[in-house]
């Protein structure tokens, strides 16, 4: 222990004596360690942190933990659940001490003026079962939390629990709000309590302001009644295992309960088609200590890829510092020789030098941690705004990661310079200063090997970044089947304020008429799902002449559209006609099918005039007659990476009860002005209608692939950083080489060598390092890029164009980095050089 303290004191003195070296090394390491810590902080918050609840290791998720914000109408789901199926599991299992259910609503209008808060605000709320807080083991910060008596009959429990953050933000932590009334979506609710400050809900990434009972669903999620509908899947489930029960036992028990339910009262509530569709389904169980999160499926792969990229950047930074230490070791060769001459042990010297390296790494780690605090804020700006609600405060895991990175980094960049002390010869070193040259005058010493490796790793990082950027570019510029640059879309939820059936259709026609004729508007249409609206609908269909073994193989996506929809959006009609004004509720049901549906369900034959039906007991006698074929179009975010799926378009005016309304406006002028006009016209018709979003199709597309955009931006940034670090390393080793060969260069010039010959000699040596690095980096890049295979669109992981581009870029920048010391070599004065030697 005493020797360690001696090494620490001596190391501090040596670092203090070389402030320039220490500053450069610490800054280089801080960039690498800071980037790793920032990415790991996000990764930790999203994937590793557990919920701040009692014994989180006892929690399991029933179903899919990434479907926390999904809703499905139609065939019941078995990874997302209806309320009737939740009750079956809750009341009949033998493995849980408690089973909770929850659903999120991201557009709840709050009027808290009566309680002293804001009069008009939109927040995110979590609808939860009455046993939610007791099962999780969460205690109130003020008032009380829900119990099972708060979740009884539908609409009978108008109570609300505030989150601590919302209580602080809107009520300044005033305890007097308990018992007061606020209005949610226009309905009165009584505040009964506040959740604790550490608890942000069971959905990671959702910033909940309010919690309400599931029984109040019609008031919170307006326009629909989900609670008692077995065909509406909208709940995420988390269970707390009984002592001694394993997740495997819980899964087995729930599947037995599910099969019994299918044969009992629950199965009797759903159709025979639905029973056939889900009869053999398996209920899944996953660890639930980290809660639910839709962000995990979206950001897991990008963050892991970025973690790999910044790890390589740190490795490049380590090589730079290792070369700095090699150069410094040259200056300290006499010091080492003297210490060896007076009896020092070589192993003891290696320990001392490694201690200095680790100290340097920890100094870089401290600066890197400070840099990471800023880096996390920058990452939040680049990533989607909803990532900002992640629990990003550093914890013991982040601290341990940073300490481990510092230790490993210190050993990595310190081991080679430390081992060089084994080669120091005492007598020659003390006699001849020239014997301490950092690199041999010919050959491939450690410094050059490290630089070549640095170039190889840089090529890998640049190649990966190039693939990510070019893949995103290809995806965003692909042919969607229509011109998206001139389309503005608006999403409305009229059902939330009472618009149903004919009233909804009349509203759609009214809004279309009001917008037509406005400056900059070419045409207007409306639909139920629209372009990149976030909702999707599909049905299994029956088409004469088509057979499939499984119901899933008969799935076709659908939308309900207005007259002029295809001409407004710009989707060509290839045969027959589009939906027209004559297609109303009093006429025969019609549909336009896309090319993919023609190929799949009609074997490529012209289906105009033929019929198909939806495979549902209520639809069997209501066939659709095909009236036209449309060009394939990609109109939802999930489709951008996939081949277009079969889709049919129904007539909006033939729908009995559309559940929402989307407007499409084809603009000829300023899209921003049209969007403002659109908002004004909607409010002029009915100011109470909730407007979900108004944007261009281009912006809506970007929102659906925000994780890919963030990955491309960050990959490009770290690729450039890797390139710069590699070139700094090349510049450094070539500068040291030129300094060590000053006498040789002076002699060459003295005996008649041209300065251009010297320039070529030094530059050739530098480009040889680059060439070796590229030769090693090409197979490394082709193998390493395979991890991107599933993330690429329109490119192979071995794309030759990307590889050639990054090789040319790396070669050009490296040539510039090598030219500077080479040019300096041409200016060596032979007289001065020979006198110096």
Phi, psi and omega in degrees: 000321181297321179294327179295316179296322177298316180297321180296314181296315181295319179298318178298319179295318181293321178292323180292331180285344180235069186297326180293311177302313182298317182296314181296315181296315180297317179297317179299314180292323181299322178298313181290312181292321179298317179297316179297317181294320180297313180295319180294327178300316177294317180298318179297314182295324185274322189248334192249325184296141176265160179295145178280067182230174179290129175044064183299337180294344179274352185272144173226149175265132174265118183098210185261115182291348181270355182261040186291339182243015183270155171219144182221131174248138181124224180301128181303142178267156178242013170237359174214141199233151172279163179296317177301321180288325175302315180297323177300312180294317183297319189269347188238358180280161178236017187241346183250139170281344176189144178230120184251159178228150179205156176213149183254147171228119188267003181223076178250120180276128185243132169240102183253019184297327181291337180259009178089015181253200182289143184275338183212112184203150177244128186228175177258132181237154176242120173272127189226156175288159184298334181269011186303302183290318178298318181294320179286341180078037181260134179256154183282151172270337177200149181065220180226165176254178185290152167233177182296338178288348178269001182225076184247250182285152181301132179067011185266359187229071181281068178237155183218142172251131178272147169285156182297320180298318180291321177300318180290317186289321187254340183233008176052037177061027181286121179290347183288349181286340179298127181093349179274169186251137168234161181250125178249118184054032178089355182257141181283134176228145179260129177286121181250343182184181181226134177285160183291159184296330182281344186263120179244020179102176182266000179250109182290125180104345176263125182267085184285135175259333187220154172232130177230158178291152176301331182296344180262019181307315182300333179275331183270311174259092192284153174086358181217153173238102184267332200304315185255012182267115181289347181264001176254110180261118187210002187247135168266140185242138174229131180242152173255119183293143172290156179305132177085356181266131179267160176302325179295319178294321179297318179297315180299316181296315181296324180290327173295315178300319181296314180295323176295321179295322180296333179267355184249217186295322180296314180299329181290341181279343182249162185286165177298323178299318179292323177296320179294323185290323186245005185300327182257011182291152178249130176280126183264151177234131177228159176303136187240008182298333180268003177078194178261160174186122173285340180291334183297316181293331183277322189250351183303304182295313177303319181291322178294321176296317178296324178298319177295319181295313182290334174295320177293323177298319177297321178297320177296318178299321179298321179297319178300314181292323177299319178293324174299318180291325176297317178296321180291328179297329177298314180293336182261008182300317179296322177301314180296317181298318178297316181294323176292323182295328182265012170107009180292146178276136181298322178298323179294323177293320178298318178300317180297315182292322177294324177298317177298319180296315180294322176299318178298319179296320180289326173297317176296325178294320178298312178295322179295322178296319177294320177295326180295326178300318175288323182296322178296318178298320178295319179298321180296328178288326181282321180280174179300150184296333183288346175291339182298339181272005176293151177285088189265004179295136180300142177230187184297330180291317178295318179298315180296320179299314181297316178298318180295318179298318179298315182296311180296319180298314180301319179290320182301307184277349182263342189291317182294310177300324180293319181292338179295340178295337178294338183264357180290123177263124189297304187296309180298324182293318180290332181276322192231113178297329183294341180288352183260019180303142184293329180223150174295154185291342173220167181096191188230083183287180184300319181300317180290323177298318180296319179294318177300317176297323178298317178297319180298315180293321178298321178298318178299312181298315180295321180295315178298315179298319179297317179298316181297314183293314182292325177297314178298317180299317179295320181293318183284340181253010180293162178284113180277350185097001178197166180272105184278349186288344185243018184247129172251135181238149177225133177254129181234154176235068181297333180300333181295337181242027169099002179282122180222154171048237183297329179295321177295317181294321178295321177299316180299315179296321182295316179294322177298315181293323182290327182277330180294137181093350176290148178304133178084002181254122178273310180201163183224141173221174178217159182204177180269322182249322172071200183260117176053042181276350178096344179253151180218153180218142179211153178220151169280137185236162176241116178240125180306131180092354180246130177233150178211147184288324185240148176303326180298333180281357177248025185274134174226138178277158187213161172207156176250125189231160183271168167303146180073007180299311185293322179288326179291311181288327180098022177274117183294142171266118187271336179204151181071220181222168175271182176295132183239175181294338181282351182271087184242182181296340182266358180253170180298144182290135183231164178207147170254131182249149179273173183299321181298323179290323177299314181294320188277309187269336184243016174056030177081359180275153179296115184267000183303126182096344179274168185236157170212163180228159172277134184281077179213145184300331180272356185242355189298329181259020181233072184288156172258136174260127180287123181249350182192163177240127179255157174295145175302137180223140175259112187232011176223149185301321183294342183276346188298327181266358188241164172290141182302133182267161176303135180213142173233150183247121178267168177275123181303321183287350176263358178284137179290319185207083177301140186269342176204177185224129174241137177250138175240127182236122175271117188253152176245348183238224183285115181296325180298318179294320179295321179297320177296316178299320181297315178299317181298316182293323178296314180292329179292326179286312179198107184290348182274351182291123177291125177262115183288311181193150171227121182199172171282158177297324179300315180293321178297322176298313181300323179295327182283341180239033184299325179293322177293321178296316179297318179299318180295315180298313183289324177297317178298317180298312182288333174296315177296319179298318178297319179298315181295318180296320179296318180291325174297319178297317178296316178300317182296313183291324178290324176297318178295321179298315179298318180297321181286341183250024182302315182296315180300315180296320178299318178298316180301315181293322182296327182266011170114003179294138177284150179296329177295328177293319178296316179302313181295320182299312183289318181295322179297320179295319178294317181289336174297318176300316180296318180298316178297317179299318180293320179299320177286324185287333182297305178296326177299318180292318181294326177282314183294329183287352180297334180294344181271355191309315183283348183262353186267149177233124176073010180222151169268158179291349177250027185310116184291328180297313179299319182295315179297318181299315183286329176295315178297318180296313180297317180296318182294313181293321178295324178298321177295316180297324180280336182292326184298307177292330178295318178294323178297325180297327181291344183264008179294129176274115185300325180296314180294319181297316181291322178295320180299317181289000000 
